Amino acid sequence: MFLRSSSLCGLSLLVACSHGGSSSNPAPRVDTIPQQRVTSGTSLALDLAGFVHDRAGGVLSYAVRSGGGSFVGSNYHYAFPTMGSYTVEFTVSDAAGQQVSSSFDVVVTTGNFAVVCEGTSGLLLVDTNSDDSLRVSGASSGPTFAAGFADGRLVYQLSNPQQLWVFDPMARNVVQLLANATGDVSYVGKTTDNRVVFTEVGTTRKLHVYNPRTQLLRSIAEDVPLLMPALMSATNLVYFTVLRGGQGDVAVFDPSADTVMTIAATGQDERVRAVLPNGGLVLSRVGSGGEQDLYYYRTGTGLVEVASSVTALDTRSKTCVAVGLDSQVIFTATDSVTTDLYSWSPVDDSLVTLHAGGVAGFAAIGAGNEVIYTVDNGAGDVDAFYYDLDDGSAATLRNGADTSMVLGIAGDTARYALIKGSSATSTVLAVQLTAAPNTITHTASGVVSLARVLTNGNALLHSDNGTEIATFNAALAAWSTMSGTGMSVVGDGIDAGDFVYTHAVGAQVDLVMWDQSASAPVAIATMIGDGRYQATSNGKVYWTSVDSTGFAQLFVRAVAAAVTTQLTQPDAAGLSFDHSVVGTYSGSR
């Protein structure tokens, strides 16, 4: 059970009433107090002196009856626990003991949430500002986190059969979508204006869009595929595939106009494949020779075949493998022998050949539109290359007799590809993405793998034997290492460049945060029992540790204050559950 929980009062405004007043000494009078609005983690400070009137003009005393908080004189103070609507009831008394009761409403407009699974049947929201909790579900069947919306709503799934629910932390209510469905109801995605896109399985798989604000449900397709039924664009469009006798057609739903329009229905199989930053869509179509062709669609432009002017590509099967920052379509074109790599721009219908000959494969794309790719020359010889879509620069990143493996891209303004070869799995090359690459080599104590790239562009690697964590700082073009035992990067830290890692001390596994600004480690979990990282939010690190009952209890460390709090424990009857953080998000109204 949770140690801390938020209280919620009704929204009704109490009518002021006097107790024992007389015409010679009437009770104080309270004007209507306007609704107060605050953000999560912010204490409300409200002086009620301007709303309270006493004809006798004596000293007044204030007291909270319900809703939380306290008074110092006429000044009310309270930090409300999380997003929601609250009512504070209070009394005002004069020196003669005449008293009046009144209230005011408070709306907490924001919430910063950690979604916590409680065993296999409960789901909680913990506001990471206050560490107070809201129960979303209990005694449920396999609750899982689907999505957190920008307005604070939580979308979650239950299983057996699969159900879809929307919880509103502001109103503290929950809505089941298609409660009468007999088959699985499954989350697909969300639009930019916070609508839920989901499927329902019956005699066919139907596609629906639900608006939590208006509670309106829109059914937009009768039969959609299991895999990639729909894609949501940055311009708030829902692109989807409709099956007609197993053959796919492509359509679009515009929520703002509440219209469905067919984009492609030629009698050949067509499927949605990718959305672009400009709101456009990439779809595939089976061509006359059985090959897969690619098409681009955007409102106002219509349907355009990708690279249709290059006749040499007519018979090749094309696959969209990535999209560029300027909505370029990066695709492979293959026949029975070779796989080439291209970039096509919808702006001017231009085609760039990234590689022709051999078997090319997309690996990654950088923040500067640099495409990293590999070329398989056969017999285990795979080399790595890059091409910058913005300036056209290109270079070989690694050319060896073995297989080059691209781990990722480090850096912000100066970017480096991280690559290792199959013949030297403990060595990683940081190769700058320029026409004349600078290569900086790091050799670890064991087989090394990429742990993550931090928000400041630093890349973290750890070795499989747990003896080392390596950091590549692209801004400094340098590697640094930390050594120990049981070391593994497990999560982000508080600020850019910080990270949380494990460190074994004897048979115990501690959690430590590397503080980049101080260039020093900070202890997070060093208590008896292994610490298992869960999440980082609002200057706090959440983790679990198994207690004497054998269950994982949830803890939080406020790093700046160096304060640790246990958030869960067995209840009075000794009943306990495992806890885990399955997602974080923020919302506001």
Backbone torsions as a table, in degrees:
resi	resn	phi	psi	omega
1	MET	NA	157.6	179.5
2	PHE	-85.2	140.9	179.2
3	LEU	-77.0	-29.7	-176.3
4	ARG	-120.6	137.6	177.3
5	SER	-145.4	152.4	-177.2
6	SER	-91.4	145.6	176.4
7	SER	-101.3	146.6	-177.6
8	LEU	-130.5	129.9	177.8
9	CYS	-109.7	166.4	-179.2
10	GLY	-70.3	173.9	-175.8
11	LEU	-99.6	-3.9	-174.4
12	SER	-69.6	142.9	178.5
13	LEU	-92.9	122.2	-179.3
14	LEU	-73.0	138.0	176.7
15	VAL	-78.1	126.8	-179.5
16	ALA	-59.9	136.6	179.5
17	CYS	-140.4	146.2	-178.8
18	SER	-96.9	158.2	-179.7
19	HIS	-130.4	109.8	174.7
20	GLY	75.7	19.9	-179.2
21	GLY	-76.8	164.3	176.8
22	SER	-140.3	168.4	-179.8
23	SER	-64.2	-28.7	-179.1
24	SER	-82.6	-25.7	179.8
25	ASN	-143.3	74.9	-178.6
26	PRO	-69.5	155.3	176.5
27	ALA	-67.7	156.4	176.1
28	PRO	-55.8	155.5	179.3
29	ARG	-116.9	137.3	-178.2
30	VAL	-115.7	122.4	174.5
31	ASP	-71.7	164.8	174.2
32	THR	-64.2	127.5	-179.2
33	ILE	-96.8	124.0	-178.2
34	PRO	-64.6	154.5	178.0
35	GLN	-58.8	136.4	179.4
36	GLN	-100.7	142.6	179.6
37	ARG	-127.2	127.7	179.2
38	VAL	-137.0	166.7	176.5
39	THR	-99.9	157.2	-179.9
40	SER	-60.3	135.9	179.5
41	GLY	86.5	-1.7	179.0
42	THR	-106.5	131.0	179.6
43	SER	-80.4	132.1	175.7
44	LEU	-79.2	128.4	174.1
45	ALA	-119.6	115.5	-174.2
46	LEU	-135.4	120.6	176.9
47	ASP	-92.1	116.8	-176.6
48	LEU	-90.1	0.6	-175.9
49	ALA	-57.6	-35.9	-178.5
50	GLY	-73.9	-13.1	-179.4
51	PHE	-102.6	-7.9	-174.2
52	VAL	-113.8	133.6	-178.0
53	HIS	-127.0	135.5	178.6
54	ASP	-133.9	118.0	-175.2
55	ARG	-63.9	-33.1	-178.9
56	ALA	-72.0	-21.3	176.5
57	GLY	72.3	21.5	180.0
58	GLY	-86.9	-174.7	178.5
59	VAL	-75.2	132.1	-179.7
60	LEU	-106.4	146.6	175.3
61	SER	-119.4	142.8	-175.7
62	TYR	-118.9	144.8	178.5
63	ALA	-148.4	140.5	177.3
64	VAL	-83.0	129.7	175.1
65	ARG	-91.4	-41.4	179.0
66	SER	-161.8	160.3	177.8
67	GLY	104.6	-8.4	177.0
68	GLY	91.2	160.5	178.1
69	GLY	95.7	-178.5	-178.1
70	SER	-155.5	166.5	179.6
71	PHE	-112.1	143.9	162.9
72	VAL	-120.5	102.6	-170.0
73	GLY	67.1	-126.7	177.7
74	SER	-94.8	3.2	-175.7
75	ASN	-93.7	120.8	179.5
76	TYR	-95.8	139.0	178.9
77	HIS	-136.9	136.6	172.8
78	TYR	-170.2	139.4	172.1
79	ALA	-100.4	105.6	-178.3
80	PHE	-71.3	147.4	-165.8
81	PRO	-69.7	-36.8	-175.6
82	THR	-168.2	179.5	179.6
83	MET	-51.9	136.8	178.9
84	GLY	154.7	177.3	177.8
85	SER	-109.7	131.2	-174.8
86	TYR	-130.1	152.2	172.8
87	THR	-121.8	128.0	176.4
88	VAL	-104.4	120.2	176.0
89	GLU	-101.2	137.7	-176.5
90	PHE	-146.4	166.5	174.6
91	THR	-123.0	152.0	173.1
92	VAL	-126.3	128.3	-178.5
93	SER	-123.6	144.2	175.4
94	ASP	-97.3	-179.3	-175.0
95	ALA	-65.5	-24.3	-179.3
96	ALA	-88.4	1.6	178.5
97	GLY	90.1	4.6	175.4
98	GLN	-73.7	136.0	-170.9
99	GLN	-133.9	145.8	174.6
100	VAL	-131.1	145.6	177.5
101	SER	-111.2	143.3	177.3
102	SER	-155.4	-172.1	-177.9
103	SER	-158.9	166.4	170.4
104	PHE	-146.1	156.0	-177.6
105	ASP	-102.4	145.7	178.6
106	VAL	-129.6	134.1	174.6
107	VAL	-117.0	120.6	172.7
108	VAL	-89.3	115.3	-165.8
109	THR	-89.4	-10.8	-176.2
110	THR	-131.1	162.9	173.1
111	GLY	-153.7	141.6	174.0
112	ASN	-118.2	110.6	-163.6
113	PHE	-114.1	141.5	163.7
114	ALA	-108.9	128.0	179.8
115	VAL	-91.1	120.7	-171.6
116	VAL	-117.1	123.9	171.4
117	CYS	-83.7	133.6	179.5
118	GLU	-112.2	100.2	-174.5
119	GLY	62.8	-139.8	178.8
120	THR	-110.4	11.9	-174.4
121	SER	-137.2	-5.4	-176.5
122	GLY	-121.9	152.6	177.5
123	LEU	-138.9	131.1	-177.2
124	LEU	-127.3	153.1	168.6
125	LEU	-111.8	124.0	175.1
126	VAL	-108.9	121.8	175.4
127	ASP	-77.8	117.6	-173.3
128	THR	-75.4	-6.0	170.6
129	ASN	-75.8	-43.2	-173.3
130	SER	-111.0	-17.6	-173.6
131	ASP	64.6	17.8	170.1
132	ASP	-82.8	155.4	-173.0
133	SER	-119.9	153.4	170.8
134	LEU	-122.6	132.0	175.9
135	ARG	-83.9	125.4	177.9
136	VAL	-93.1	-47.1	178.5
137	SER	-150.4	156.9	176.7
138	GLY	-150.4	152.8	-177.5
139	ALA	53.4	39.8	-179.8
140	SER	-103.0	173.3	-179.2
141	SER	-102.8	100.7	173.3
142	GLY	57.7	58.3	178.5
143	PRO	-66.8	138.1	177.5
144	THR	-137.0	150.8	-179.4
145	PHE	-78.7	127.9	176.2
146	ALA	-102.7	-52.6	-178.6
147	ALA	-166.3	151.5	169.3
148	GLY	-109.9	133.7	-175.8
149	PHE	-98.5	158.3	-177.6
150	ALA	-66.6	-17.9	177.3
151	ASP	-94.1	8.2	175.8
152	GLY	98.0	-13.3	-178.4
153	ARG	-69.1	148.0	178.2
154	LEU	-112.3	132.3	174.3
155	VAL	-109.6	128.3	-179.0
156	TYR	-141.2	159.9	-178.2
157	GLN	-109.4	148.5	165.2
158	LEU	-120.4	156.7	-173.0
159	SER	-113.5	168.1	172.6
160	ASN	59.9	72.9	-12.7
161	PRO	-75.1	169.7	-176.9
162	GLN	-70.3	128.1	-179.9
163	GLN	-123.2	157.6	-179.0
164	LEU	-125.2	131.1	-175.3
165	TRP	-130.6	151.8	175.4
166	VAL	-124.9	122.4	178.6
167	PHE	-108.4	132.6	179.2
168	ASP	-109.5	108.6	-179.2
169	PRO	-69.9	-16.2	177.6
170	MET	-74.8	-50.5	-179.1
171	ALA	-90.5	-11.0	-178.0
172	ARG	58.3	40.8	174.9
173	ASN	-124.4	163.7	-178.2
174	VAL	-132.0	140.4	-178.5
175	VAL	-125.2	128.4	173.5
176	GLN	-91.2	129.3	179.5
177	LEU	-85.0	126.2	-177.9
178	LEU	54.7	61.5	-177.0
179	ALA	-61.3	-25.1	-178.1
180	ASN	-92.6	5.4	-179.8
181	ALA	-65.6	142.1	179.6
182	THR	-96.1	-15.5	178.3
183	GLY	-112.8	-175.7	-178.5
184	ASP	-63.2	137.8	171.6
185	VAL	-116.1	117.3	-167.0
186	SER	-128.3	137.1	178.1
187	TYR	-68.9	136.7	176.3
188	VAL	-111.6	-46.8	-178.2
189	GLY	177.4	-169.7	-179.5
190	LYS	-137.6	151.0	176.2
191	THR	-87.3	170.4	-178.0
192	THR	-70.5	-16.5	177.2
193	ASP	-105.4	28.4	169.9
194	ASN	65.8	48.6	168.3
195	ARG	-107.0	148.3	-178.5
196	VAL	-95.3	127.2	175.7
197	VAL	-106.9	126.7	-174.9
198	PHE	-152.3	166.3	179.2
199	THR	-116.4	156.1	176.7
200	GLU	-129.5	130.2	179.7
201	VAL	-98.2	121.3	172.4
202	GLY	-135.2	-127.9	172.5
203	THR	-67.4	-26.6	170.2
204	THR	-132.9	177.9	175.7
205	ARG	-99.4	110.4	-177.0
206	LYS	-93.7	152.8	178.6
207	LEU	-113.8	129.9	-177.5
208	HIS	-128.3	157.4	173.0
209	VAL	-129.8	127.3	-177.4
210	TYR	-119.0	133.0	177.7
211	ASN	-102.9	106.2	-178.3
212	PRO	-64.0	-27.2	-178.1
213	ARG	-69.8	-41.9	-178.4
214	THR	-101.1	-11.5	-176.9
215	GLN	62.8	25.2	178.0
216	LEU	-91.8	134.6	179.3
217	LEU	-109.2	129.3	179.8
218	ARG	-119.3	120.3	174.6
219	SER	-91.5	121.3	-171.8
220	ILE	-114.8	-11.8	178.8
221	ALA	-153.8	144.0	-176.9
222	GLU	-88.7	-34.6	-173.9
223	ASP	-142.8	109.5	179.5
224	VAL	-124.3	158.1	-178.7
225	PRO	-74.3	161.5	177.3
226	LEU	-67.7	-45.2	-177.7
227	LEU	-92.5	130.0	179.3
228	MET	47.4	61.9	178.7
229	PRO	-70.0	-30.9	-175.6
230	ALA	-152.5	155.4	175.4
231	LEU	-132.7	139.6	-179.3
232	MET	-105.9	130.6	-176.7
233	SER	-92.9	164.2	177.3
234	ALA	-67.7	-15.9	178.6
235	THR	-98.2	18.2	170.5
236	ASN	74.6	25.2	175.7
237	LEU	-100.0	149.4	175.7
238	VAL	-112.1	108.1	175.6
239	TYR	-92.2	139.1	-177.8
240	PHE	-149.7	161.3	177.4
241	THR	-104.2	133.1	175.6
242	VAL	-112.3	131.1	179.2
243	LEU	-93.6	131.5	175.5
244	ARG	-127.4	97.3	-175.9
245	GLY	66.2	32.2	-179.7
246	GLY	89.8	-14.1	178.5
247	GLN	-93.6	138.3	-176.3
248	GLY	-94.0	137.3	166.2
249	ASP	-115.9	163.0	-177.4
250	VAL	-121.3	135.3	179.4
251	ALA	-137.8	173.2	-179.2
252	VAL	-137.5	139.1	174.7
253	PHE	-110.3	127.5	177.2
254	ASP	-106.3	104.6	-177.3
255	PRO	-62.1	-34.0	-177.1
256	SER	-66.6	-35.1	178.7
257	ALA	-99.3	-8.3	-177.2
258	ASP	54.7	48.3	-178.7
259	THR	-127.4	148.2	172.9
260	VAL	-115.1	130.3	-179.0
261	MET	-132.4	135.0	176.6
262	THR	-75.8	132.5	178.7
263	ILE	-99.2	-44.5	-176.0
264	ALA	-143.9	122.1	177.5
265	ALA	-153.0	77.5	-171.3
266	THR	-102.4	-3.5	-173.2
267	GLY	95.8	-9.5	172.9
268	GLN	-103.4	154.4	-178.2
269	ASP	-67.3	125.7	-178.5
270	GLU	-130.1	139.5	-176.0
271	ARG	-141.0	148.4	172.8
272	VAL	-73.3	142.8	-176.0
273	ARG	-127.5	-40.8	-177.6
274	ALA	-162.4	149.2	171.1
275	VAL	-105.5	151.5	-174.8
276	LEU	-109.6	158.8	180.0
277	PRO	-56.9	-28.3	-178.9
278	ASN	-83.3	6.0	179.9
279	GLY	91.3	-2.6	-180.0
280	GLY	-79.1	173.4	-177.3
281	LEU	-126.1	143.5	167.4
282	VAL	-107.3	126.4	177.1
283	LEU	-127.9	158.2	178.9
284	SER	-108.5	153.7	176.5
285	ARG	-142.8	134.7	175.9
286	VAL	-74.1	123.4	-177.5
287	GLY	-81.7	179.9	-175.8
288	SER	-64.7	-25.8	-180.0
289	GLY	-97.1	9.0	-179.0
290	GLY	89.2	-4.2	178.3
291	GLU	-75.8	163.1	176.4
292	GLN	-99.2	119.6	176.2
293	ASP	-101.5	160.5	179.0
294	LEU	-115.9	142.8	178.0
295	TYR	-130.9	151.1	178.1
296	TYR	-113.9	136.2	176.5
297	TYR	-132.2	138.8	171.3
298	ARG	-149.9	141.8	177.8
299	THR	-56.6	128.6	-178.1
300	GLY	93.8	-20.9	178.8
301	THR	-103.1	-39.2	-176.8
302	GLY	91.1	-161.5	-175.8
303	LEU	-98.4	125.9	-177.7
304	VAL	-130.8	131.8	177.2
305	GLU	-74.9	135.5	179.6
306	VAL	-73.9	126.6	175.7
307	ALA	57.4	37.7	-178.7
308	SER	-69.0	-21.6	-177.7
309	SER	-77.0	-10.5	-178.6
310	VAL	-98.7	99.3	-174.5
311	THR	-65.0	-25.2	-179.1
312	ALA	-66.0	-18.0	-179.2
313	LEU	-95.6	-2.7	-173.7
314	ASP	-56.7	-40.7	-174.5
315	THR	-95.6	0.7	-178.1
316	ARG	-90.4	144.5	175.3
317	SER	-81.9	130.4	-174.9
318	LYS	-113.8	140.2	179.9
319	THR	-132.4	125.4	175.6
320	CYS	-73.8	121.4	-176.7
321	VAL	-110.0	-16.2	179.9
322	ALA	-169.8	168.3	174.7
323	VAL	-127.8	145.5	-179.7
324	GLY	-87.1	169.6	-178.1
325	LEU	-65.3	-27.2	178.5
326	ASP	-103.2	30.2	176.2
327	SER	67.6	25.2	171.7
328	GLN	-68.0	144.9	175.9
329	VAL	-98.4	113.0	179.4
330	ILE	-97.7	123.0	-173.0
331	PHE	-144.2	156.4	171.9
332	THR	-100.3	151.5	175.4
333	ALA	-130.9	121.7	-171.4
334	THR	-128.0	147.7	167.7
335	ASP	-121.4	-157.3	-177.5
336	SER	-77.3	-8.0	-174.5
337	VAL	-118.8	-52.5	-172.4
338	THR	-119.6	159.1	172.1
339	THR	-128.6	114.1	-179.3
340	ASP	-99.3	161.3	-177.5
341	LEU	-123.8	132.1	-175.6
342	TYR	-135.1	162.6	170.1
343	SER	-130.1	128.6	-179.4
344	TRP	-119.3	135.1	-179.2
345	SER	-104.6	126.4	177.1
346	PRO	-74.3	-11.6	-178.5
347	VAL	-68.3	-45.6	-176.3
348	ASP	-131.8	14.1	178.5
349	ASP	60.1	30.0	-179.1
350	SER	-90.7	148.5	-179.0
351	LEU	-121.6	132.1	176.5
352	VAL	-116.5	128.1	175.9
353	THR	-85.8	111.9	177.8
354	LEU	-80.4	-39.5	175.3
355	HIS	-159.5	138.8	175.4
356	ALA	-130.5	136.0	-178.2
357	GLY	97.4	140.8	-175.6
358	GLY	78.9	-159.3	179.3
359	VAL	-124.1	103.9	-178.0
360	ALA	-91.4	147.2	178.1
361	GLY	-141.1	134.4	178.3
362	PHE	-69.1	140.0	179.6
363	ALA	-118.0	-46.1	-176.4
364	ALA	-167.6	164.9	173.3
365	ILE	-133.8	136.0	-175.6
366	GLY	-90.9	171.1	-178.8
367	ALA	-68.4	-12.2	176.5
368	GLY	-105.4	21.1	178.5
369	ASN	70.6	28.4	177.3
370	GLU	-89.2	122.6	178.5
371	VAL	-92.2	121.1	175.4
372	ILE	-100.3	130.6	-178.7
373	TYR	-144.3	163.8	177.8
374	THR	-118.4	158.4	175.4
375	VAL	-129.4	122.0	179.8
376	ASP	-92.3	111.7	-179.1
377	ASN	-92.1	1.1	-179.1
378	GLY	93.7	160.3	177.2
379	ALA	58.9	31.7	178.1
380	GLY	79.7	7.0	179.8
381	ASP	-94.0	103.6	-179.9
382	VAL	-125.0	121.3	-178.7
383	ASP	-107.0	162.7	-176.7
384	ALA	-120.8	140.7	-176.4
385	PHE	-140.3	170.5	172.2
386	TYR	-143.3	156.4	174.6
387	TYR	-141.9	129.5	179.8
388	ASP	-92.2	116.0	-177.4
389	LEU	-68.9	-20.2	-177.9
390	ASP	-82.6	-47.9	-175.2
391	ASP	-112.1	-2.4	176.9
392	GLY	79.0	3.2	178.6
393	SER	-69.9	150.4	-177.7
394	ALA	-149.6	155.6	179.2
395	ALA	-164.5	158.9	170.5
396	THR	-84.1	127.9	-179.5
397	LEU	-92.2	-38.7	177.2
398	ARG	-155.5	129.2	179.2
399	ASN	-132.0	99.9	-179.8
400	GLY	-130.9	177.7	-179.9
401	ALA	-85.8	-0.4	-179.2
402	ASP	-112.8	-160.6	-178.6
403	THR	-97.8	120.2	175.8
404	SER	-83.3	129.7	-179.2
405	MET	-117.6	120.1	-180.0
406	VAL	-85.9	118.2	-178.8
407	LEU	-85.5	-32.5	-178.2
408	GLY	162.1	-168.6	-178.8
409	ILE	-126.6	129.8	177.8
410	ALA	-107.6	158.2	171.8
411	GLY	103.3	163.1	178.4
412	ASP	-114.2	-79.1	176.7
413	THR	-80.8	-38.6	173.0
414	ALA	-102.5	118.4	-173.0
415	ARG	-113.8	144.0	-177.9
416	TYR	-132.9	139.1	170.7
417	ALA	-86.3	136.6	177.9
418	LEU	-102.7	119.8	-171.3
419	ILE	-136.3	142.3	170.3
420	LYS	-133.5	157.9	-179.9
421	GLY	-104.5	154.7	-177.6
422	SER	-68.9	-17.6	180.0
423	SER	-91.1	-7.9	-179.6
424	ALA	-146.0	73.6	-171.6
425	THR	-73.6	-6.0	176.1
426	SER	-96.8	-1.5	-177.7
427	THR	-111.9	131.0	179.1
428	VAL	-122.0	133.8	176.7
429	LEU	-102.7	129.3	169.0
430	ALA	-99.7	108.9	-172.4
431	VAL	-112.6	120.2	-176.3
432	GLN	-67.6	140.6	-177.7
433	LEU	-89.6	74.0	175.2
434	THR	-136.2	170.6	-179.4
435	ALA	-64.8	-26.7	176.9
436	ALA	-121.9	82.6	-170.0
437	PRO	-64.4	138.4	169.7
438	ASN	-96.1	132.0	-177.0
439	THR	-115.3	128.7	179.6
440	ILE	-121.5	120.3	-170.0
441	THR	-101.7	140.8	172.8
442	HIS	-129.0	131.1	176.2
443	THR	-114.4	121.0	-175.9
444	ALA	-93.5	177.1	-179.1
445	SER	-86.3	-8.5	179.5
446	GLY	-153.9	-174.3	176.9
447	VAL	-62.7	126.6	-171.1
448	VAL	-107.3	146.3	176.3
449	SER	-139.4	157.1	179.7
450	LEU	-76.5	127.9	177.2
451	ALA	-88.5	-50.6	177.6
452	ARG	-174.6	164.0	170.8
453	VAL	-110.6	124.8	-176.0
454	LEU	-79.5	168.7	-177.0
455	THR	-63.5	-24.1	178.0
456	ASN	-87.5	4.2	177.6
457	GLY	93.7	-10.5	177.1
458	ASN	-65.3	138.8	178.3
459	ALA	-106.3	137.3	-179.3
460	LEU	-113.6	133.0	175.6
461	LEU	-126.5	148.3	172.2
462	HIS	-133.0	153.6	-177.4
463	SER	-93.3	153.1	-174.2
464	ASP	-68.8	-18.8	179.8
465	ASN	-90.0	2.6	174.2
466	GLY	71.4	17.3	-175.9
467	THR	-99.7	-4.3	-172.6
468	GLU	-156.8	142.4	167.0
469	ILE	-121.5	128.3	-179.9
470	ALA	-112.6	138.6	178.0
471	THR	-118.6	129.9	172.5
472	PHE	-106.6	118.1	177.9
473	ASN	-97.7	105.2	-175.5
474	ALA	-67.4	-33.5	179.6
475	ALA	-63.4	-34.9	178.8
476	LEU	-95.9	-8.9	-177.1
477	ALA	54.3	49.6	-174.8
478	ALA	-147.4	149.6	173.3
479	TRP	-97.9	149.0	169.5
480	SER	-139.8	155.8	-175.7
481	THR	-133.8	153.1	171.6
482	MET	-124.4	137.1	-177.4
483	SER	-118.6	152.8	178.8
484	GLY	172.8	-153.5	177.0
485	THR	-127.9	146.3	179.6
486	GLY	60.8	34.0	-174.9
487	MET	-92.0	129.0	178.2
488	SER	-155.7	133.1	177.7
489	VAL	-74.1	129.3	-175.1
490	VAL	-123.0	-14.0	-178.9
491	GLY	-175.4	171.7	177.4
492	ASP	-76.6	152.4	174.9
493	GLY	-91.7	-159.1	-174.5
494	ILE	-78.2	-50.0	-176.6
495	ASP	-112.4	170.2	178.3
496	ALA	-57.5	129.8	-179.2
497	GLY	95.1	-16.1	176.6
498	ASP	-80.7	154.0	172.9
499	PHE	-155.8	156.3	179.7
500	VAL	-105.3	137.6	-179.1
501	TYR	-141.5	161.7	176.4
502	THR	-90.5	152.9	177.3
503	HIS	-149.0	120.3	-178.1
504	ALA	-81.4	130.3	174.2
505	VAL	-121.8	98.6	-171.9
506	GLY	66.1	-129.0	179.3
507	ALA	-88.5	-1.2	-176.7
508	GLN	-101.0	144.5	177.8
509	VAL	-108.3	115.9	177.9
510	ASP	-95.4	161.6	171.4
511	LEU	-109.7	134.6	-178.1
512	VAL	-133.8	144.8	174.1
513	MET	-110.2	129.0	172.3
514	TRP	-82.2	120.4	179.4
515	ASP	-94.0	106.2	-175.0
516	GLN	-63.7	-42.3	-176.3
517	SER	-66.9	-34.0	179.7
518	ALA	-93.9	-7.8	-176.5
519	SER	51.3	47.5	-176.3
520	ALA	-151.4	151.3	175.6
521	PRO	-79.6	149.1	177.9
522	VAL	-126.4	125.0	-179.0
523	ALA	-68.5	133.8	177.1
524	ILE	-110.7	-58.4	-179.1
525	ALA	-130.3	108.3	-179.9
526	THR	-127.4	15.4	-179.0
527	MET	-77.0	171.8	178.2
528	ILE	-65.3	131.4	-176.0
529	GLY	104.5	144.4	-178.7
530	ASP	-66.7	135.3	174.2
531	GLY	-91.8	130.4	179.1
532	ARG	-117.0	116.6	-176.9
533	TYR	-61.8	140.9	177.9
534	GLN	-121.0	-49.3	-176.0
535	ALA	-167.9	162.6	172.1
536	THR	-126.5	131.0	-179.8
537	SER	-160.3	134.7	173.1
538	ASN	54.8	44.7	177.0
539	GLY	75.5	15.5	-177.9
540	LYS	-129.6	150.3	174.9
541	VAL	-116.0	128.7	179.3
542	TYR	-105.4	138.0	177.8
543	TRP	-151.0	168.0	177.3
544	THR	-120.1	154.6	174.8
545	SER	-143.3	137.7	-178.5
546	VAL	-76.3	126.7	-178.2
547	ASP	-90.4	-172.9	-175.5
548	SER	-67.0	-18.2	177.9
549	THR	-85.4	-5.1	178.3
550	GLY	90.6	12.1	-178.9
551	PHE	-114.3	149.8	-178.1
552	ALA	-84.0	112.1	178.3
553	GLN	-95.9	152.0	-174.6
554	LEU	-95.8	133.3	178.3
555	PHE	-125.7	159.8	175.3
556	VAL	-136.3	141.2	176.5
557	ARG	-117.4	113.8	171.4
558	ALA	-80.2	105.8	-166.6
559	VAL	-65.5	-48.2	-176.9
560	ALA	-63.7	-38.4	-179.4
561	ALA	-84.7	-10.1	-178.5
562	ALA	55.2	44.2	-178.8
563	VAL	-119.5	130.7	177.0
564	THR	-110.4	135.1	179.8
565	THR	-129.2	134.0	173.4
566	GLN	-86.6	124.6	-174.9
567	LEU	-95.5	-25.5	-179.5
568	THR	-130.2	155.9	176.6
569	GLN	-163.4	167.0	176.5
570	PRO	-60.1	150.6	179.0
571	ASP	-79.7	-175.4	-174.8
572	ALA	-61.2	-26.7	179.4
573	ALA	-89.2	2.1	179.8
574	GLY	85.1	4.7	179.5
575	LEU	-76.6	134.2	-177.2
576	SER	-141.9	168.4	-178.9
577	PHE	-141.7	158.1	166.6
578	ASP	-75.3	148.4	179.3
579	HIS	-128.2	144.6	176.4
580	SER	-153.1	143.1	176.7
581	VAL	-89.4	120.3	-174.8
582	VAL	-106.5	0.0	177.2
583	GLY	174.3	160.4	174.6
584	THR	-135.0	150.6	175.4
585	TYR	-164.1	166.5	177.4
586	SER	-125.2	151.1	178.7
587	GLY	-147.6	157.1	178.1
588	SER	-150.9	155.7	178.0
589	ARG	-121.2	NA	NA
